Amino acid sequence: MKYAVITFGCRVNQADSLGFEEALLARGATAAAPEDADLVVVNTCSVTSSADQGARQTIRRLARSNPAARIVVTGCYATRRPDELAQLPNVVRVVHNDDKPRLIPLIHPGDLGEGPCGAVIEPGVAGRTAFTLRVQTGCAEPCSYCIIPSTRGAPRSVPPDDVAREFERVAGAGFKEIALTGVHLGSYGRDLQPRSSLIDLLRALETVRLAPATTDDSDVIFRISSLEPMDCTDAIVDLMAQSPRFAPHFHLPLQHASNRILGAMRRPYTLERYAGLVERIRALMPGAAIGSDIIVGFPSESDADFDILSRWLEASPLTHIHVFPYSDRPGTAASAIPDKVPGAVVRERARQVREIGQRLAARFRASQIGTTHRALTLEDGTLAVTGNYLKLRIPAGRVRNEWVRLRVTSEHHGELLGG
């Protein structure tokens, strides 16, 4: 049987999809393009209405291009509106997020081959050099704009011993970079007995030594995915600054720089708290990548609020930002807030913030010319990624998933060159 997995949204979905791929491969299935696959798993996102629309369009397009495909839909949109997706062409099953761990066994056995089970992952599966390891799912934060707590459920953490075993397994399969992810990663361990925390997990992983021992304890590094600002403690920053096992890369969603808007969003921090955090990171790790998410056009966002946001961003130490134009999600508290920002204004503000983001990214790239980094080769070996998330185009002659020492030599049309 030929299969394909199409993934929308966050790193947690990427981790789940990698699990689907592994389970299918272990049962004898073979990967194929969606247009040629017998079975297609569509892992959906529902963070915005455009994410829902993108999933519907993809399913309809796939049904037209591959009328014989059996389509299984899962993810947050499938959890929130299963009936909508069940009515789309070629959809044979809709699987709730809670049933994701059992998704492949839930599919009728006739959809699968009878190949042997076992560890079949290796760098390059699903086109990915890094392995995304989900250590937590679910969220209980009351952010007024977010539907995800209702689609992912209460926070649940993977026990530390299980995380360590999975780390050893995927490292043994050849992965040299592991991205730790969760829906609310910073809440890791609060639901466990005995209670734990994210810093406890990071310290434990930092001390794991792989067998057989390598000459370099940092042969496998961790990249920490999105971490809420209130959860990024001094202890976490200090560990990442001191240990070569953690990439100097932070993604800390700010969402807005106006304290009034942050309050309306129910975000549990102020701009001053966030600014102090990123300034401390920059002081300890001058070359660290610091990314963020920004929402523009939140209900009641005034010109003055937007001016606060754009002025702070322009002068900030951030290196890249993801911009989300606000759109109502039925069922969220924000959808009931009056004084909506007109759509044309939202789009214009998003355009302006994206331009700021481009300038921040260009400034960071320029600051890194002449610096030297250890980097991991990607794709065909002519691209490499550094710990601080620089993508460098390098001369041919290497293969995927190889550590190299590179100097950032120049920039050409927005692409950094290394050698």
Secondary structure, 3 states (H helix, E strand, C coil): CEEEEEECCCHHHHHHHHHHHHHHHHCCCEECCHHHCCEEEEEECCCCHHHHHHHHHHHHHHHHHCCCCEEEEEEHHHHHCHHHHHCCCCEEEECCHHHHHHHHHHCCHHHCCCCCCCCCCCCCHHHCCCEEEEEEECCCCCCCCCCHHHHHCCCEECCHHHHHHHHHHHHHCCCCEEEEEECCHHHCCCCCCCCCCHHHHHHHHHHCCCCCCCCCCCCCEEEECCCCHHHCCHHHHHHHHHCCCECCEEECCCECCCHHHHHHHCCCCCHHHHHHHHHHHHHHCCCCEEEEEEEECCCCCCHHHHHHHHHHHHHCCCCEEEEEECCCCCCCHHHHCCCCCCHHHHHHHHHHHHHHHHHHHHHHHHHHCCCEEEEEEECCCCEEEECCCCEEECCCCCCCCCEEEEEEEEEECCEEEEC
